[in-house]
């Protein structure tokens, strides 16, 4: 598992394999969330980029009787 070091300016470099897997490009914005005792970085995507990303999702979901 790759590790990063926090610089004196509190900066980190995202490892290449993680950048490539997530499609992160230079200058791209990331949201930072604190979740318990860890930080999570989530790429901010424009609404136009998200169009159709759920295509092929099966809409038939088993629901509890009180949720129908």
mmJSON file of the N, C-alpha and C atoms, coordinates in Angstrom:
{"data_MODEL":{"atom_site":{
"group_PDB":["ATOM","ATOM","ATOM","ATOM","ATOM","ATOM","ATOM","ATOM","ATOM","ATOM","ATOM","ATOM","ATOM","ATOM","ATOM","ATOM","ATOM","ATOM","ATOM","ATOM","ATOM","ATOM","ATOM","ATOM","ATOM","ATOM","ATOM","ATOM","ATOM","ATOM","ATOM","ATOM","ATOM","ATOM","ATOM","ATOM","ATOM","ATOM","ATOM","ATOM","ATOM","ATOM","ATOM","ATOM","ATOM","ATOM","ATOM","ATOM","ATOM","ATOM","ATOM","ATOM","ATOM","ATOM","ATOM","ATOM","ATOM","ATOM","ATOM","ATOM","ATOM","ATOM","ATOM","ATOM","ATOM","ATOM","ATOM","ATOM","ATOM","ATOM","ATOM","ATOM","ATOM","ATOM","ATOM","ATOM","ATOM","ATOM","ATOM","ATOM","ATOM","ATOM","ATOM","ATOM","ATOM","ATOM","ATOM","ATOM","ATOM","ATOM","ATOM","ATOM","ATOM","ATOM","ATOM","ATOM","ATOM","ATOM","ATOM","ATOM","ATOM","ATOM","ATOM","ATOM","ATOM","ATOM","ATOM","ATOM","ATOM","ATOM","ATOM","ATOM","ATOM","ATOM","ATOM","ATOM","ATOM","ATOM","ATOM","ATOM","ATOM","ATOM","ATOM","ATOM","ATOM","ATOM","ATOM","ATOM","ATOM","ATOM","ATOM","ATOM","ATOM","ATOM","ATOM","ATOM","ATOM","ATOM","ATOM","ATOM","ATOM","ATOM","ATOM","ATOM","ATOM","ATOM","ATOM","ATOM","ATOM","ATOM","ATOM","ATOM","ATOM","ATOM","ATOM","ATOM","ATOM","ATOM","ATOM","ATOM","ATOM","ATOM","ATOM","ATOM","ATOM","ATOM","ATOM","ATOM","ATOM","ATOM","ATOM","ATOM","ATOM","ATOM","ATOM","ATOM","ATOM","ATOM","ATOM","ATOM","ATOM","ATOM","ATOM","ATOM","ATOM","ATOM","ATOM","ATOM","ATOM","ATOM","ATOM","ATOM","ATOM","ATOM","ATOM","ATOM","ATOM","ATOM","ATOM","ATOM","ATOM","ATOM","ATOM","ATOM"],
"id":[1,2,3,4,5,6,7,8,9,10,11,12,13,14,15,16,17,18,19,20,21,22,23,24,25,26,27,28,29,30,31,32,33,34,35,36,37,38,39,40,41,42,43,44,45,46,47,48,49,50,51,52,53,54,55,56,57,58,59,60,61,62,63,64,65,66,67,68,69,70,71,72,73,74,75,76,77,78,79,80,81,82,83,84,85,86,87,88,89,90,91,92,93,94,95,96,97,98,99,100,101,102,103,104,105,106,107,108,109,110,111,112,113,114,115,116,117,118,119,120,121,122,123,124,125,126,127,128,129,130,131,132,133,134,135,136,137,138,139,140,141,142,143,144,145,146,147,148,149,150,151,152,153,154,155,156,157,158,159,160,161,162,163,164,165,166,167,168,169,170,171,172,173,174,175,176,177,178,179,180,181,182,183,184,185,186,187,188,189,190,191,192,193,194,195,196,197,198,199,200,201,202,203,204],
"type_symbol":["N","C","C","N","C","C","N","C","C","N","C","C","N","C","C","N","C","C","N","C","C","N","C","C","N","C","C","N","C","C","N","C","C","N","C","C","N","C","C","N","C","C","N","C","C","N","C","C","N","C","C","N","C","C","N","C","C","N","C","C","N","C","C","N","C","C","N","C","C","N","C","C","N","C","C","N","C","C","N","C","C","N","C","C","N","C","C","N","C","C","N","C","C","N","C","C","N","C","C","N","C","C","N","C","C","N","C","C","N","C","C","N","C","C","N","C","C","N","C","C","N","C","C","N","C","C","N","C","C","N","C","C","N","C","C","N","C","C","N","C","C","N","C","C","N","C","C","N","C","C","N","C","C","N","C","C","N","C","C","N","C","C","N","C","C","N","C","C","N","C","C","N","C","C","N","C","C","N","C","C","N","C","C","N","C","C","N","C","C","N","C","C","N","C","C","N","C","C","N","C","C","N","C","C"],
"label_atom_id":["N","CA","C","N","CA","C","N","CA","C","N","CA","C","N","CA","C","N","CA","C","N","CA","C","N","CA","C","N","CA","C","N","CA","C","N","CA","C","N","CA","C","N","CA","C","N","CA","C","N","CA","C","N","CA","C","N","CA","C","N","CA","C","N","CA","C","N","CA","C","N","CA","C","N","CA","C","N","CA","C","N","CA","C","N","CA","C","N","CA","C","N","CA","C","N","CA","C","N","CA","C","N","CA","C","N","CA","C","N","CA","C","N","CA","C","N","CA","C","N","CA","C","N","CA","C","N","CA","C","N","CA","C","N","CA","C","N","CA","C","N","CA","C","N","CA","C","N","CA","C","N","CA","C","N","CA","C","N","CA","C","N","CA","C","N","CA","C","N","CA","C","N","CA","C","N","CA","C","N","CA","C","N","CA","C","N","CA","C","N","CA","C","N","CA","C","N","CA","C","N","CA","C","N","CA","C","N","CA","C","N","CA","C","N","CA","C","N","CA","C","N","CA","C","N","CA","C","N","CA","C","N","CA","C","N","CA","C"],
"label_alt_id":[null,null,null,null,null,null,null,null,null,null,null,null,null,null,null,null,null,null,null,null,null,null,null,null,null,null,null,null,null,null,null,null,null,null,null,null,null,null,null,null,null,null,null,null,null,null,null,null,null,null,null,null,null,null,null,null,null,null,null,null,null,null,null,null,null,null,null,null,null,null,null,null,null,null,null,null,null,null,null,null,null,null,null,null,null,null,null,null,null,null,null,null,null,null,null,null,null,null,null,null,null,null,null,null,null,null,null,null,null,null,null,null,null,null,null,null,null,null,null,null,null,null,null,null,null,null,null,null,null,null,null,null,null,null,null,null,null,null,null,null,null,null,null,null,null,null,null,null,null,null,null,null,null,null,null,null,null,null,null,null,null,null,null,null,null,null,null,null,null,null,null,null,null,null,null,null,null,null,null,null,null,null,null,null,null,null,null,null,null,null,null,null,null,null,null,null,null,null,null,null,null,null,null,null],
"label_comp_id":["UNK","UNK","UNK","UNK","UNK","UNK","UNK","UNK","UNK","UNK","UNK","UNK","UNK","UNK","UNK","UNK","UNK","UNK","UNK","UNK","UNK","UNK","UNK","UNK","UNK","UNK","UNK","UNK","UNK","UNK","UNK","UNK","UNK","UNK","UNK","UNK","UNK","UNK","UNK","UNK","UNK","UNK","UNK","UNK","UNK","UNK","UNK","UNK","UNK","UNK","UNK","UNK","UNK","UNK","UNK","UNK","UNK","UNK","UNK","UNK","UNK","UNK","UNK","UNK","UNK","UNK","UNK","UNK","UNK","UNK","UNK","UNK","UNK","UNK","UNK","UNK","UNK","UNK","UNK","UNK","UNK","UNK","UNK","UNK","UNK","UNK","UNK","UNK","UNK","UNK","UNK","UNK","UNK","UNK","UNK","UNK","UNK","UNK","UNK","UNK","UNK","UNK","UNK","UNK","UNK","UNK","UNK","UNK","UNK","UNK","UNK","UNK","UNK","UNK","UNK","UNK","UNK","UNK","UNK","UNK","UNK","UNK","UNK","UNK","UNK","UNK","UNK","UNK","UNK","UNK","UNK","UNK","UNK","UNK","UNK","UNK","UNK","UNK","UNK","UNK","UNK","UNK","UNK","UNK","UNK","UNK","UNK","UNK","UNK","UNK","UNK","UNK","UNK","UNK","UNK","UNK","UNK","UNK","UNK","UNK","UNK","UNK","UNK","UNK","UNK","UNK","UNK","UNK","UNK","UNK","UNK","UNK","UNK","UNK","UNK","UNK","UNK","UNK","UNK","UNK","UNK","UNK","UNK","UNK","UNK","UNK","UNK","UNK","UNK","UNK","UNK","UNK","UNK","UNK","UNK","UNK","UNK","UNK","UNK","UNK","UNK","UNK","UNK","UNK"],
"label_asym_id":["A","A","A","A","A","A","A","A","A","A","A","A","A","A","A","A","A","A","A","A","A","A","A","A","A","A","A","A","A","A","A","A","A","A","A","A","A","A","A","A","A","A","A","A","A","A","A","A","A","A","A","A","A","A","A","A","A","A","A","A","A","A","A","A","A","A","A","A","A","A","A","A","A","A","A","A","A","A","A","A","A","A","A","A","A","A","A","A","A","A","A","A","A","A","A","A","A","A","A","A","A","A","A","A","A","A","A","A","A","A","A","A","A","A","A","A","A","A","A","A","A","A","A","A","A","A","A","A","A","A","A","A","A","A","A","A","A","A","A","A","A","A","A","A","A","A","A","A","A","A","A","A","A","A","A","A","A","A","A","A","A","A","A","A","A","A","A","A","A","A","A","A","A","A","A","A","A","A","A","A","A","A","A","A","A","A","A","A","A","A","A","A","A","A","A","A","A","A","A","A","A","A","A","A"],
"label_entity_id":["1","1","1","1","1","1","1","1","1","1","1","1","1","1","1","1","1","1","1","1","1","1","1","1","1","1","1","1","1","1","1","1","1","1","1","1","1","1","1","1","1","1","1","1","1","1","1","1","1","1","1","1","1","1","1","1","1","1","1","1","1","1","1","1","1","1","1","1","1","1","1","1","1","1","1","1","1","1","1","1","1","1","1","1","1","1","1","1","1","1","1","1","1","1","1","1","1","1","1","1","1","1","1","1","1","1","1","1","1","1","1","1","1","1","1","1","1","1","1","1","1","1","1","1","1","1","1","1","1","1","1","1","1","1","1","1","1","1","1","1","1","1","1","1","1","1","1","1","1","1","1","1","1","1","1","1","1","1","1","1","1","1","1","1","1","1","1","1","1","1","1","1","1","1","1","1","1","1","1","1","1","1","1","1","1","1","1","1","1","1","1","1","1","1","1","1","1","1","1","1","1","1","1","1"],
"label_seq_id":[1,1,1,2,2,2,3,3,3,4,4,4,5,5,5,6,6,6,7,7,7,8,8,8,9,9,9,10,10,10,11,11,11,12,12,12,13,13,13,14,14,14,15,15,15,16,16,16,17,17,17,18,18,18,19,19,19,20,20,20,21,21,21,22,22,22,23,23,23,24,24,24,25,25,25,26,26,26,27,27,27,28,28,28,29,29,29,30,30,30,31,31,31,32,32,32,33,33,33,34,34,34,35,35,35,36,36,36,37,37,37,38,38,38,39,39,39,40,40,40,41,41,41,42,42,42,43,43,43,44,44,44,45,45,45,46,46,46,47,47,47,48,48,48,49,49,49,50,50,50,51,51,51,52,52,52,53,53,53,54,54,54,55,55,55,56,56,56,57,57,57,58,58,58,59,59,59,60,60,60,61,61,61,62,62,62,63,63,63,64,64,64,65,65,65,66,66,66,67,67,67,68,68,68],
"pdbx_PDB_ins_code":[null,null,null,null,null,null,null,null,null,null,null,null,null,null,null,null,null,null,null,null,null,null,null,null,null,null,null,null,null,null,null,null,null,null,null,null,null,null,null,null,null,null,null,null,null,null,null,null,null,null,null,null,null,null,null,null,null,null,null,null,null,null,null,null,null,null,null,null,null,null,null,null,null,null,null,null,null,null,null,null,null,null,null,null,null,null,null,null,null,null,null,null,null,null,null,null,null,null,null,null,null,null,null,null,null,null,null,null,null,null,null,null,null,null,null,null,null,null,null,null,null,null,null,null,null,null,null,null,null,null,null,null,null,null,null,null,null,null,null,null,null,null,null,null,null,null,null,null,null,null,null,null,null,null,null,null,null,null,null,null,null,null,null,null,null,null,null,null,null,null,null,null,null,null,null,null,null,null,null,null,null,null,null,null,null,null,null,null,null,null,null,null,null,null,null,null,null,null,null,null,null,null,null,null],
"Cartn_x":[0.848,0.0,0.896,0.66,1.473,1.283,2.327,2.283,2.666,2.177,2.527,3.107,3.85,4.426,3.839,3.489,2.961,4.151,4.157,5.256,5.102,6.127,6.017,4.863,4.417,3.282,1.966,1.974,0.812,0.293,1.188,0.821,1.186,0.414,0.719,0.677,1.407,1.385,0.591,-0.418,-1.233,-0.427,-0.221,0.562,-0.003,0.882,0.504,-0.589,-0.453,-1.45,-2.834,-2.91,-4.203,-4.752,-3.879,-4.317,-4.867,-4.147,-4.579,-5.87,-5.997,-7.204,-8.438,-8.264,-9.387,-9.55,-8.61,-8.697,-8.503,-7.637,-7.394,-6.322,-6.626,-5.711,-5.182,-4.048,-3.523,-4.541,-4.668,-5.596,-7.01,-7.285,-8.632,-8.895,-10.141,-10.526,-10.974,-10.635,-11.033,-11.717,-12.786,-13.403,-12.751,-12.557,-11.927,-12.948,-13.114,-14.04,-13.28,-13.625,-13.086,-14.115,-13.68,-14.56,-13.884,-14.371,-13.71,-12.304,-11.316,-9.932,-9.165,-9.868,-9.198,-9.741,-8.995,-9.422,-9.759,-10.814,-11.191,-11.22,-10.614,-10.566,-11.473,-12.415,-13.379,-13.302,-13.045,-12.989,-14.329,-14.263,-15.461,-15.722,-16.864,-17.198,-18.302,-18.23,-19.273,-20.495,-21.648,-22.895,-22.906,-22.338,-22.309,-21.51,-20.451,-19.633,-20.369,-21.32,-22.037,-23.206,-23.566,-24.7,-24.463,-25.401,-25.354,-24.471,-23.899,-22.99,-23.717,-25.049,-25.831,-26.468,-26.115,-26.681,-26.415,-27.456,-27.33,-27.626,-27.891,-28.215,-29.595,-29.727,-31.002,-31.947,-33.069,-33.979,-34.88,-34.872,-35.701,-34.992,-35.437,-34.83,-35.873,-35.489,-36.42,-36.597,-37.851,-38.147,-39.013,-38.904,-39.777,-41.201,-42.19,-43.583,-43.991,-43.434,-43.815,-43.115,-42.278,-41.576,-42.101,-43.173,-43.704,-44.716],
"Cartn_y":[-1.176,0.0,1.243,2.168,3.382,4.251,4.973,5.906,7.284,8.308,9.684,10.353,11.424,12.203,13.603,14.138,15.498,16.453,17.436,18.398,19.441,20.265,21.336,22.305,22.356,23.207,22.423,21.218,20.343,19.876,19.687,19.189,17.717,16.985,15.583,15.372,14.376,14.004,12.708,12.713,11.516,10.559,9.326,8.373,8.176,7.938,7.811,6.772,5.605,4.546,4.977,5.745,6.235,7.313,8.227,9.281,8.675,7.702,7.088,6.301,5.58,4.792,5.683,6.863,7.774,8.797,8.842,9.805,11.236,11.445,12.788,13.474,14.709,15.476,16.682,17.25,18.447,19.579,20.273,21.391,20.995,19.696,19.233,19.457,19.759,20.01,18.711,18.585,17.441,17.957,17.295,17.612,16.727,17.278,16.539,16.345,15.085,14.752,14.07,14.421,13.686,12.625,11.391,10.265,9.449,9.631,8.969,9.522,8.649,9.091,9.087,9.286,9.309,10.446,10.78,11.784,11.09,11.545,10.999,12.138,11.897,12.869,12.382,13.228,12.856,13.873,13.419,14.361,15.065,16.356,17.142,17.021,16.497,16.31,17.29,17.8,18.688,17.853,18.45,17.735,17.139,17.83,17.308,16.016,15.907,14.703,13.514,13.783,12.718,12.154,12.825,12.372,10.959,10.069,8.709,7.763,8.206,7.315,6.171,6.247,5.153,4.27,4.501,3.736,2.248,1.444,0.012,-0.462,0.471,0.099,-0.547,-1.665,-2.369,-1.614,-1.08,-0.305,-1.182,-2.487,-3.383,-3.682,-3.025,-3.179,-3.758,-4.783,-5.335,-4.322,-4.013,-3.018,-3.624,-3.085,-3.483,-3.059,-3.808,-3.51,-2.107,-1.582,-0.234,0.864,0.495,1.465,1.49,0.78,0.732,1.834],
"Cartn_z":[0.0,0.0,0.0,-0.924,-0.997,0.242,0.584,1.71,1.208,1.883,1.541,2.779,2.546,3.63,3.576,4.718,4.797,4.828,3.906,3.829,4.949,5.149,6.15,5.856,4.593,4.229,4.266,4.87,4.989,3.632,2.68,1.366,1.258,0.445,0.167,-1.346,-1.812,-3.225,-3.333,-4.183,-4.387,-5.268,-4.823,-5.609,-7.021,-7.975,-9.383,-9.6,-8.982,-9.211,-8.728,-7.656,-7.171,-8.107,-8.565,-9.503,-10.779,-11.323,-12.579,-12.396,-11.295,-11.049,-10.902,-10.312,-10.083,-11.195,-12.128,-13.23,-12.771,-11.777,-11.243,-12.083,-12.505,-13.354,-12.579,-13.004,-12.341,-12.354,-11.239,-11.13,-10.754,-10.716,-10.371,-8.886,-8.554,-7.168,-6.507,-5.213,-4.408,-3.149,-2.744,-1.46,-0.412,0.783,1.865,2.976,3.385,4.449,5.578,6.801,7.939,8.291,8.314,8.608,9.702,10.936,12.06,12.216,12.192,12.35,11.029,9.925,8.622,7.765,6.722,5.749,4.447,3.799,2.499,1.488,0.343,-0.741,-1.865,-2.271,-3.298,-4.43,-5.66,-6.786,-6.978,-7.23,-7.523,-9.008,-9.368,-10.782,-11.179,-12.392,-12.913,-13.248,-13.158,-13.42,-14.823,-15.777,-17.155,-17.243,-16.433,-16.444,-15.833,-14.956,-14.257,-15.066,-16.133,-16.924,-17.451,-17.124,-17.609,-16.809,-15.68,-14.967,-14.265,-14.157,-13.574,-14.642,-15.886,-16.985,-16.779,-16.947,-16.78,-15.37,-14.449,-13.079,-13.046,-12.368,-12.283,-11.349,-11.855,-11.018,-10.133,-10.351,-9.54,-8.24,-7.192,-5.876,-4.932,-4.179,-3.19,-2.084,-1.795,-0.769,0.316,1.498,2.596,2.248,2.727,2.389,2.79,3.879,4.298,3.475,2.514,1.68,0.247,-0.029,-1.39,-1.594],
"occupancy":[1.0,1.0,1.0,1.0,1.0,1.0,1.0,1.0,1.0,1.0,1.0,1.0,1.0,1.0,1.0,1.0,1.0,1.0,1.0,1.0,1.0,1.0,1.0,1.0,1.0,1.0,1.0,1.0,1.0,1.0,1.0,1.0,1.0,1.0,1.0,1.0,1.0,1.0,1.0,1.0,1.0,1.0,1.0,1.0,1.0,1.0,1.0,1.0,1.0,1.0,1.0,1.0,1.0,1.0,1.0,1.0,1.0,1.0,1.0,1.0,1.0,1.0,1.0,1.0,1.0,1.0,1.0,1.0,1.0,1.0,1.0,1.0,1.0,1.0,1.0,1.0,1.0,1.0,1.0,1.0,1.0,1.0,1.0,1.0,1.0,1.0,1.0,1.0,1.0,1.0,1.0,1.0,1.0,1.0,1.0,1.0,1.0,1.0,1.0,1.0,1.0,1.0,1.0,1.0,1.0,1.0,1.0,1.0,1.0,1.0,1.0,1.0,1.0,1.0,1.0,1.0,1.0,1.0,1.0,1.0,1.0,1.0,1.0,1.0,1.0,1.0,1.0,1.0,1.0,1.0,1.0,1.0,1.0,1.0,1.0,1.0,1.0,1.0,1.0,1.0,1.0,1.0,1.0,1.0,1.0,1.0,1.0,1.0,1.0,1.0,1.0,1.0,1.0,1.0,1.0,1.0,1.0,1.0,1.0,1.0,1.0,1.0,1.0,1.0,1.0,1.0,1.0,1.0,1.0,1.0,1.0,1.0,1.0,1.0,1.0,1.0,1.0,1.0,1.0,1.0,1.0,1.0,1.0,1.0,1.0,1.0,1.0,1.0,1.0,1.0,1.0,1.0,1.0,1.0,1.0,1.0,1.0,1.0,1.0,1.0,1.0,1.0,1.0,1.0],
"B_iso_or_equiv":[0.0,0.0,0.0,0.0,0.0,0.0,0.0,0.0,0.0,0.0,0.0,0.0,0.0,0.0,0.0,0.0,0.0,0.0,0.0,0.0,0.0,0.0,0.0,0.0,0.0,0.0,0.0,0.0,0.0,0.0,0.0,0.0,0.0,0.0,0.0,0.0,0.0,0.0,0.0,0.0,0.0,0.0,0.0,0.0,0.0,0.0,0.0,0.0,0.0,0.0,0.0,0.0,0.0,0.0,0.0,0.0,0.0,0.0,0.0,0.0,0.0,0.0,0.0,0.0,0.0,0.0,0.0,0.0,0.0,0.0,0.0,0.0,0.0,0.0,0.0,0.0,0.0,0.0,0.0,0.0,0.0,0.0,0.0,0.0,0.0,0.0,0.0,0.0,0.0,0.0,0.0,0.0,0.0,0.0,0.0,0.0,0.0,0.0,0.0,0.0,0.0,0.0,0.0,0.0,0.0,0.0,0.0,0.0,0.0,0.0,0.0,0.0,0.0,0.0,0.0,0.0,0.0,0.0,0.0,0.0,0.0,0.0,0.0,0.0,0.0,0.0,0.0,0.0,0.0,0.0,0.0,0.0,0.0,0.0,0.0,0.0,0.0,0.0,0.0,0.0,0.0,0.0,0.0,0.0,0.0,0.0,0.0,0.0,0.0,0.0,0.0,0.0,0.0,0.0,0.0,0.0,0.0,0.0,0.0,0.0,0.0,0.0,0.0,0.0,0.0,0.0,0.0,0.0,0.0,0.0,0.0,0.0,0.0,0.0,0.0,0.0,0.0,0.0,0.0,0.0,0.0,0.0,0.0,0.0,0.0,0.0,0.0,0.0,0.0,0.0,0.0,0.0,0.0,0.0,0.0,0.0,0.0,0.0,0.0,0.0,0.0,0.0,0.0,0.0],
"pdbx_formal_charge":[null,null,null,null,null,null,null,null,null,null,null,null,null,null,null,null,null,null,null,null,null,null,null,null,null,null,null,null,null,null,null,null,null,null,null,null,null,null,null,null,null,null,null,null,null,null,null,null,null,null,null,null,null,null,null,null,null,null,null,null,null,null,null,null,null,null,null,null,null,null,null,null,null,null,null,null,null,null,null,null,null,null,null,null,null,null,null,null,null,null,null,null,null,null,null,null,null,null,null,null,null,null,null,null,null,null,null,null,null,null,null,null,null,null,null,null,null,null,null,null,null,null,null,null,null,null,null,null,null,null,null,null,null,null,null,null,null,null,null,null,null,null,null,null,null,null,null,null,null,null,null,null,null,null,null,null,null,null,null,null,null,null,null,null,null,null,null,null,null,null,null,null,null,null,null,null,null,null,null,null,null,null,null,null,null,null,null,null,null,null,null,null,null,null,null,null,null,null,null,null,null,null,null,null],
"auth_seq_id":[1,1,1,2,2,2,3,3,3,4,4,4,5,5,5,6,6,6,7,7,7,8,8,8,9,9,9,10,10,10,11,11,11,12,12,12,13,13,13,14,14,14,15,15,15,16,16,16,17,17,17,18,18,18,19,19,19,20,20,20,21,21,21,22,22,22,23,23,23,24,24,24,25,25,25,26,26,26,27,27,27,28,28,28,29,29,29,30,30,30,31,31,31,32,32,32,33,33,33,34,34,34,35,35,35,36,36,36,37,37,37,38,38,38,39,39,39,40,40,40,41,41,41,42,42,42,43,43,43,44,44,44,45,45,45,46,46,46,47,47,47,48,48,48,49,49,49,50,50,50,51,51,51,52,52,52,53,53,53,54,54,54,55,55,55,56,56,56,57,57,57,58,58,58,59,59,59,60,60,60,61,61,61,62,62,62,63,63,63,64,64,64,65,65,65,66,66,66,67,67,67,68,68,68],
"auth_comp_id":["UNK","UNK","UNK","UNK","UNK","UNK","UNK","UNK","UNK","UNK","UNK","UNK","UNK","UNK","UNK","UNK","UNK","UNK","UNK","UNK","UNK","UNK","UNK","UNK","UNK","UNK","UNK","UNK","UNK","UNK","UNK","UNK","UNK","UNK","UNK","UNK","UNK","UNK","UNK","UNK","UNK","UNK","UNK","UNK","UNK","UNK","UNK","UNK","UNK","UNK","UNK","UNK","UNK","UNK","UNK","UNK","UNK","UNK","UNK","UNK","UNK","UNK","UNK","UNK","UNK","UNK","UNK","UNK","UNK","UNK","UNK","UNK","UNK","UNK","UNK","UNK","UNK","UNK","UNK","UNK","UNK","UNK","UNK","UNK","UNK","UNK","UNK","UNK","UNK","UNK","UNK","UNK","UNK","UNK","UNK","UNK","UNK","UNK","UNK","UNK","UNK","UNK","UNK","UNK","UNK","UNK","UNK","UNK","UNK","UNK","UNK","UNK","UNK","UNK","UNK","UNK","UNK","UNK","UNK","UNK","UNK","UNK","UNK","UNK","UNK","UNK","UNK","UNK","UNK","UNK","UNK","UNK","UNK","UNK","UNK","UNK","UNK","UNK","UNK","UNK","UNK","UNK","UNK","UNK","UNK","UNK","UNK","UNK","UNK","UNK","UNK","UNK","UNK","UNK","UNK","UNK","UNK","UNK","UNK","UNK","UNK","UNK","UNK","UNK","UNK","UNK","UNK","UNK","UNK","UNK","UNK","UNK","UNK","UNK","UNK","UNK","UNK","UNK","UNK","UNK","UNK","UNK","UNK","UNK","UNK","UNK","UNK","UNK","UNK","UNK","UNK","UNK","UNK","UNK","UNK","UNK","UNK","UNK","UNK","UNK","UNK","UNK","UNK","UNK"],
"auth_asym_id":["A","A","A","A","A","A","A","A","A","A","A","A","A","A","A","A","A","A","A","A","A","A","A","A","A","A","A","A","A","A","A","A","A","A","A","A","A","A","A","A","A","A","A","A","A","A","A","A","A","A","A","A","A","A","A","A","A","A","A","A","A","A","A","A","A","A","A","A","A","A","A","A","A","A","A","A","A","A","A","A","A","A","A","A","A","A","A","A","A","A","A","A","A","A","A","A","A","A","A","A","A","A","A","A","A","A","A","A","A","A","A","A","A","A","A","A","A","A","A","A","A","A","A","A","A","A","A","A","A","A","A","A","A","A","A","A","A","A","A","A","A","A","A","A","A","A","A","A","A","A","A","A","A","A","A","A","A","A","A","A","A","A","A","A","A","A","A","A","A","A","A","A","A","A","A","A","A","A","A","A","A","A","A","A","A","A","A","A","A","A","A","A","A","A","A","A","A","A","A","A","A","A","A","A"],
"auth_atom_id":["N","CA","C","N","CA","C","N","CA","C","N","CA","C","N","CA","C","N","CA","C","N","CA","C","N","CA","C","N","CA","C","N","CA","C","N","CA","C","N","CA","C","N","CA","C","N","CA","C","N","CA","C","N","CA","C","N","CA","C","N","CA","C","N","CA","C","N","CA","C","N","CA","C","N","CA","C","N","CA","C","N","CA","C","N","CA","C","N","CA","C","N","CA","C","N","CA","C","N","CA","C","N","CA","C","N","CA","C","N","CA","C","N","CA","C","N","CA","C","N","CA","C","N","CA","C","N","CA","C","N","CA","C","N","CA","C","N","CA","C","N","CA","C","N","CA","C","N","CA","C","N","CA","C","N","CA","C","N","CA","C","N","CA","C","N","CA","C","N","CA","C","N","CA","C","N","CA","C","N","CA","C","N","CA","C","N","CA","C","N","CA","C","N","CA","C","N","CA","C","N","CA","C","N","CA","C","N","CA","C","N","CA","C","N","CA","C","N","CA","C","N","CA","C","N","CA","C","N","CA","C","N","CA","C","N","CA","C"],
"pdbx_PDB_model_num":[1,1,1,1,1,1,1,1,1,1,1,1,1,1,1,1,1,1,1,1,1,1,1,1,1,1,1,1,1,1,1,1,1,1,1,1,1,1,1,1,1,1,1,1,1,1,1,1,1,1,1,1,1,1,1,1,1,1,1,1,1,1,1,1,1,1,1,1,1,1,1,1,1,1,1,1,1,1,1,1,1,1,1,1,1,1,1,1,1,1,1,1,1,1,1,1,1,1,1,1,1,1,1,1,1,1,1,1,1,1,1,1,1,1,1,1,1,1,1,1,1,1,1,1,1,1,1,1,1,1,1,1,1,1,1,1,1,1,1,1,1,1,1,1,1,1,1,1,1,1,1,1,1,1,1,1,1,1,1,1,1,1,1,1,1,1,1,1,1,1,1,1,1,1,1,1,1,1,1,1,1,1,1,1,1,1,1,1,1,1,1,1,1,1,1,1,1,1,1,1,1,1,1,1]
}}}
